[in-house]
Amino acid sequence: MKIIWLTEARSHMRAAFSYGKQVFGLRVAIRFRDKVKSSSYRLSTHPYLGVKELALSDKDKSYRSLVVHSHYKLIYWVDEEQDTVFIAALWDTRRNPDNLSESL
């Protein structure tokens, strides 16, 4: 399957990388970015690896989430017809979960 990062998810990734670089240094930020990207690539062969995201069960898509770091998870959905995994968000789990539904 193809992996497509939506604009919002790419924005989340840039913000998390920038924050990590400022707070923890470039080496740690690069390691974080690489871990997130490798986790997203795993979804190309195992698209249902993540669990159904219950906070988004009221949405029209069947969102799933995959924990990629102790404070972050990828929010995505699978489109089998297009043979594609769409990454919708890189969600900071320290945020209010009610905001997740509002942001998608």
N, C-alpha and C positions, 0 to 999 in steps of 0.2 A: 504494500500500500504506500501511497505517497503521503508525505507529511506537509501540511500547509499551516504556517503560523499566521493567524489573522493579525491585522494591524494593532489591535488592542493588546494582544499577547506579546507582540514584538516590543511595544511600548513598555509593558510591564517588565520585560526582560532587560531592556536598556536601563530602566529606573533601578531595578534590583542590582544590576551590575555596577552602576554608578555609585549607589549607596555603599555596596560592599567594598568598592575601591577606595572610597573616602574613609570609611570606618576601619576596614580590616587590611587594606593594601591591595595592590594590583595582583600579586600572586594568588591570594585567596579569592579575589573576584574572578580571576580567570579559571581557577579550579571549580568554583561554583557554576560559572557559565558552561564549562565543559561537561559537568555532571548533569546539568539540566538538559543540554543538547543530546547527550548520549541517552538519557532516559527517553527523550522524545523520539529518537531514532529506534529505540526498542519497540515503540508502538507500531512501527511499520511492519514488523513481523508478528507482533502480538497485540493487536489493536484493543482487545478486551481485557488487557492486563489490569487496568484500573477498575475501581469499584464505581457503581452507580452513585452519582452525587445526589443525595437525598434533598439537599437544600434547593436543587434545581428541578425537582420532579414535576413542578407545575409548568415547565417550559415545553415547547413543541418538539424540541430535540431531546434525545436521550443522552444527557451529559454524563460523563464519567470523570473521575479524578485519579491522578497517580501522584503519590507523595514522592518528591524528588529531592527533598532536603527537610531537615527538621522543622523549618518554618515556611516551606513553600510546597505547593502542589500544582500540577498541570491540570487545567480543566479543558476537556476536549469532547468531541463527538465523532462518531464513525459514520461515514457515508459509503455503504457497500456498493451502491450503484456507480459512484465515481471512483471507487477503490482508493479512498482518501480518508486520512485522519486530519481533522481540523482542530488545531490548538486554539482555543478561545481566550484563555487567560493563564497567566502565571500568578496564582493567588497566594498572598501572604496569609498564612493561617492564623496569624496573631490579630488579624482584622476581624471586625464583627461579621459573622457569617450571614446575617440578614442583608448585608450590603452586596454579597455575591449575586444574589438573585437580581438586585437592582442594576448591577453593572453589566449583565448579559442580556 
